[in-house]
Amino acid sequence: MALIKTNLDKLDFSKLYKKQMKNSTFKSKSSSDWDKKAQNFNQNVINSPYIKEFTKRVDVSACETLLDVGSGPATISLALADKLKTVYALDYSKEMLNYAEQNAKNKEINNLVSIHKSWEDSWEDVPNADIVIASRSMEVKDIKKALEKLNEKANKRVYLTTKVGGSFIDKEILAQIKRDIVPRPDYIYLLNTLHSMGIFAKVDFIETKSSKFDTLDEDEFIQSLKWSLGDVSKKEEKILREYFNTTYKNKKEKESLTWAFISWEKNL
């Protein structure tokens, strides 16, 4: 007797993910885009509550090495560096890695090794590590290949976060310009892709209290929206500036983002 497949087996979540990514309003950023964003991004993640929530969930017991994929300025890997022998920061933005190295120097941390690579590059020469993390860096074209890479490079454990829901912009902001958006794939695509790979991951959630648009500067607010939405018409920008000055900057409670914290242990 054989186990008959269910209708779930007919669904290819990695293919569905690719289609949703291709159709999404939110397009992927280039390494040069992130180079330009590096300074601002580095400042915004300092003392971030999200970093504390992520790192407290990482089990470093019996581990010596960590690979931080899509590390940015290496805020998370540097927060864990004193508990490990070596931490590797991998990112396709050279400027982000420059900030990572400077942050390590400022903290007098000498066990950080930077690796300038993208998700699409060959990782043949990327060292394996006991722990592999990918914090908010899973917006890739091919989710299955990305997950395979993370799993292959991990000796013991993998930890990653990805978005719950596919929009990075508050619903109320979008309502001002009456614009419909096609979201990016929700975390469930990733989780079900893992399931199809025979990886049964644990899921937790991190809610960030501050919005990425939480600023008192009108121009910064508009630039953040352009970063996410792409082109903004002059009419839309006028509406958004008025909304920011009359309503948004005075709001005490802004919409938060929720991240799925997904982890699994390697079968040793």
DANORRA-V512887 format. One record per residue. N is the residue number from 1. SS is DSSP state (H for helix, E for strand, C for the rest). PHI is phi in degrees with one decimal (NA if undefined). OMEGA is omega in degrees with one decimal (999 if undefined). Layout:
n=<N & N>
ss=<SS & SS>
phi=<PHI & PHI>
omega=<OMEGA & OMEGA>
This chain:
n=<1 & 2 & 3 & 4 & 5 & 6 & 7 & 8 & 9 & 10 & 11 & 12 & 13 & 14 & 15 & 16 & 17 & 18 & 19 & 20 & 21 & 22 & 23 & 24 & 25 & 26 & 27 & 28 & 29 & 30 & 31 & 32 & 33 & 34 & 35 & 36 & 37 & 38 & 39 & 40 & 41 & 42 & 43 & 44 & 45 & 46 & 47 & 48 & 49 & 50 & 51 & 52 & 53 & 54 & 55 & 56 & 57 & 58 & 59 & 60 & 61 & 62 & 63 & 64 & 65 & 66 & 67 & 68 & 69 & 70 & 71 & 72 & 73 & 74 & 75 & 76 & 77 & 78 & 79 & 80 & 81 & 82 & 83 & 84 & 85 & 86 & 87 & 88 & 89 & 90 & 91 & 92 & 93 & 94 & 95 & 96 & 97 & 98 & 99 & 100 & 101 & 102 & 103 & 104 & 105 & 106 & 107 & 108 & 109 & 110 & 111 & 112 & 113 & 114 & 115 & 116 & 117 & 118 & 119 & 120 & 121 & 122 & 123 & 124 & 125 & 126 & 127 & 128 & 129 & 130 & 131 & 132 & 133 & 134 & 135 & 136 & 137 & 138 & 139 & 140 & 141 & 142 & 143 & 144 & 145 & 146 & 147 & 148 & 149 & 150 & 151 & 152 & 153 & 154 & 155 & 156 & 157 & 158 & 159 & 160 & 161 & 162 & 163 & 164 & 165 & 166 & 167 & 168 & 169 & 170 & 171 & 172 & 173 & 174 & 175 & 176 & 177 & 178 & 179 & 180 & 181 & 182 & 183 & 184 & 185 & 186 & 187 & 188 & 189 & 190 & 191 & 192 & 193 & 194 & 195 & 196 & 197 & 198 & 199 & 200 & 201 & 202 & 203 & 204 & 205 & 206 & 207 & 208 & 209 & 210 & 211 & 212 & 213 & 214 & 215 & 216 & 217 & 218 & 219 & 220 & 221 & 222 & 223 & 224 & 225 & 226 & 227 & 228 & 229 & 230 & 231 & 232 & 233 & 234 & 235 & 236 & 237 & 238 & 239 & 240 & 241 & 242 & 243 & 244 & 245 & 246 & 247 & 248 & 249 & 250 & 251 & 252 & 253 & 254 & 255 & 256 & 257 & 258 & 259 & 260 & 261 & 262 & 263 & 264 & 265 & 266 & 267 & 268>
ss=<C & C & C & C & C & C & H & H & H & H & C & C & H & H & H & H & H & H & H & H & H & H & H & C & C & C & C & C & C & C & H & H & H & H & H & H & H & H & H & H & H & H & H & H & C & C & C & C & H & H & H & H & H & H & H & C & C & C & C & C & C & C & C & C & E & E & E & E & E & C & C & C & C & C & H & H & H & H & H & H & H & H & H & C & C & E & E & E & E & E & E & C & C & H & H & H & H & H & H & H & H & H & H & H & H & H & C & C & C & C & C & E & E & E & E & E & C & C & C & C & C & C & C & C & C & C & C & C & E & E & E & E & E & E & E & C & C & C & C & C & C & C & H & H & H & H & H & H & H & H & H & H & H & E & E & E & E & E & E & E & E & E & E & C & C & C & C & C & C & C & H & H & H & H & H & H & H & C & C & C & C & C & C & C & C & C & H & H & H & H & H & H & H & H & H & H & C & C & C & C & C & E & E & E & E & E & E & E & C & C & C & C & C & C & C & C & C & H & H & H & H & H & H & H & H & H & H & H & H & C & C & C & C & H & H & H & H & H & H & H & H & H & H & H & H & H & C & H & H & H & C & C & C & C & C & C & E & E & E & E & E & E & E & E & E & C & C & C>
phi=<NA & -122.2 & -78.8 & -76.8 & -66.5 & -95.9 & -67.3 & -63.5 & -65.9 & -80.6 & -91.9 & -102.6 & -68.4 & -68.4 & -71.0 & -61.8 & -59.9 & -58.4 & -63.8 & -66.8 & -62.6 & -64.7 & -85.2 & -63.0 & -64.4 & -85.7 & -89.6 & -67.4 & -98.2 & -83.8 & -62.5 & -68.7 & -60.4 & -71.2 & -58.7 & -69.9 & -86.2 & -56.8 & -62.1 & -64.8 & -63.8 & -60.8 & -70.0 & -73.5 & -90.9 & -65.2 & 58.8 & -70.2 & -58.5 & -59.7 & -59.5 & -64.6 & -66.7 & -69.0 & -65.4 & -70.1 & -91.3 & -90.6 & -90.9 & -99.7 & -61.1 & 58.7 & -122.7 & -120.4 & -132.0 & -142.3 & -113.7 & -104.5 & -92.4 & 69.6 & -67.7 & 59.6 & -80.2 & 65.0 & -59.9 & -73.6 & -64.0 & -70.9 & -68.0 & -105.7 & -61.1 & -71.1 & -99.6 & -132.7 & -78.7 & -143.8 & -122.7 & -108.0 & -108.2 & -111.4 & -154.9 & -92.5 & -97.9 & -63.8 & -67.1 & -60.6 & -67.8 & -61.1 & -67.6 & -60.2 & -66.5 & -68.4 & -62.9 & -63.3 & -63.4 & -63.2 & -90.9 & 58.2 & -102.9 & -115.3 & -111.8 & -93.8 & -121.2 & -92.0 & -131.0 & -92.2 & -147.4 & -108.4 & -60.3 & -81.9 & -67.6 & -69.3 & -105.9 & -56.7 & -95.8 & -79.5 & -67.8 & -68.5 & -139.6 & -60.2 & -120.8 & -120.5 & -124.3 & -143.2 & -93.1 & 54.0 & -128.4 & -97.3 & -81.9 & -109.3 & -76.1 & -121.6 & -68.9 & -65.7 & -62.4 & -64.6 & -66.2 & -62.4 & -63.5 & -60.0 & -65.2 & -66.5 & -84.3 & -91.1 & -83.0 & -130.2 & -143.2 & -127.6 & -133.6 & -148.1 & -128.1 & -147.3 & -69.7 & -91.3 & 82.9 & -105.7 & -118.0 & -102.5 & -117.4 & -55.0 & -59.6 & -66.8 & -65.5 & -62.1 & -64.0 & -64.9 & -104.2 & 49.1 & -104.8 & -87.0 & -125.5 & -98.3 & -71.1 & -78.6 & -62.0 & -73.0 & -57.7 & -66.7 & -60.2 & -66.3 & -62.3 & -73.1 & -65.5 & -59.4 & -59.1 & -66.9 & -88.4 & 82.2 & -107.2 & -102.6 & -88.2 & -90.6 & -129.8 & -129.4 & -135.3 & -119.2 & -102.5 & -89.1 & -80.9 & -109.2 & -76.6 & -67.3 & -101.7 & -78.6 & -145.9 & -98.2 & -102.8 & -60.7 & -66.1 & -64.6 & -60.4 & -66.4 & -63.4 & -64.2 & -68.4 & -65.5 & -61.3 & -83.3 & -88.0 & 87.1 & -66.3 & -124.6 & -70.3 & -62.1 & -64.7 & -63.4 & -63.0 & -62.4 & -63.4 & -68.8 & -66.1 & -65.4 & -61.7 & -60.2 & -74.3 & -92.1 & -130.7 & -62.7 & -68.2 & -96.3 & -72.2 & -80.5 & -114.6 & -108.4 & -60.1 & -103.6 & -104.6 & -114.5 & -113.0 & -83.7 & -98.9 & -113.2 & -144.8 & -154.5 & -98.3 & -72.2 & -79.4 & -86.3>
omega=<-179.1 & 177.7 & -178.5 & -179.1 & 177.7 & 178.1 & 176.3 & -178.8 & 179.4 & -179.1 & 176.6 & -174.3 & 177.6 & 176.0 & 177.5 & 177.8 & -178.5 & -179.5 & -178.7 & 177.6 & -179.1 & -176.5 & -172.6 & 174.3 & -175.9 & -176.3 & 180.0 & 179.9 & 178.1 & 177.5 & 178.9 & 175.1 & -179.3 & 174.5 & -179.6 & -177.1 & -167.9 & -176.5 & 179.6 & -179.6 & -179.6 & -179.9 & -174.8 & -176.7 & 178.4 & -179.5 & 179.4 & 175.7 & 178.8 & -178.9 & 179.6 & -179.8 & 179.3 & -172.8 & -179.0 & 178.7 & -176.9 & 178.8 & -178.4 & -177.8 & 179.8 & 179.4 & 179.6 & -173.5 & -179.9 & 174.6 & -177.8 & -175.0 & -173.2 & -168.1 & -171.4 & 179.7 & 173.6 & -177.8 & -177.8 & -178.6 & 178.2 & 177.5 & -178.9 & -170.4 & -177.1 & 179.6 & -172.8 & 179.3 & -179.2 & 172.5 & -179.6 & 177.6 & -178.0 & 178.6 & 179.0 & 174.6 & -179.5 & -179.5 & 175.3 & 179.5 & 175.2 & 177.2 & 177.6 & -179.5 & 178.2 & 177.5 & 177.7 & 179.1 & -179.5 & -179.6 & -178.2 & 176.4 & -175.1 & 179.7 & 176.6 & 175.8 & -178.9 & -179.3 & -176.8 & -179.7 & 175.7 & 174.9 & -174.2 & 179.9 & 171.5 & 177.6 & -176.0 & -178.6 & 174.3 & -177.3 & 170.1 & 178.2 & 178.3 & 179.8 & 172.8 & 178.1 & 174.1 & -175.2 & 176.1 & -177.0 & -173.3 & 179.0 & -175.8 & -179.9 & -176.6 & -172.6 & -178.5 & 178.5 & 179.5 & 179.5 & 176.4 & 179.4 & 178.9 & -176.9 & -179.4 & -176.9 & -177.6 & 174.1 & -173.3 & -171.5 & 175.5 & 176.5 & 177.4 & 172.7 & 176.4 & -169.5 & 167.7 & -171.3 & -171.8 & -178.5 & 177.4 & -174.3 & 179.7 & 179.1 & -178.2 & 177.5 & 179.8 & -178.9 & -178.8 & -177.1 & 176.5 & -179.7 & 174.2 & 177.2 & 173.5 & -173.6 & 170.1 & 179.3 & 176.1 & -178.4 & -174.7 & 174.0 & -178.1 & -178.3 & -179.9 & 173.7 & 175.9 & 179.6 & 179.5 & 178.5 & -178.9 & 178.7 & -178.2 & -170.8 & 172.8 & -179.5 & 172.7 & -178.5 & 176.2 & 177.4 & 178.4 & -174.5 & -176.9 & 178.8 & 177.3 & 178.6 & -176.3 & -178.0 & 175.5 & -177.8 & -175.4 & -178.8 & 178.3 & 176.8 & -178.9 & 179.8 & 178.1 & 178.2 & 178.5 & 177.6 & -178.2 & -172.8 & -172.1 & -177.9 & 173.7 & -177.7 & 178.9 & 178.2 & 179.2 & -179.0 & 178.4 & 178.9 & -177.6 & 178.1 & 178.5 & 178.2 & -179.6 & -174.7 & -177.4 & -171.5 & -164.9 & -175.0 & 180.0 & -179.4 & 178.7 & 179.7 & 177.7 & -179.5 & 179.3 & 176.3 & 176.6 & -179.9 & 172.5 & 177.4 & -172.7 & -177.6 & 173.5 & 177.4 & 174.2 & 175.5 & -175.2 & 999>
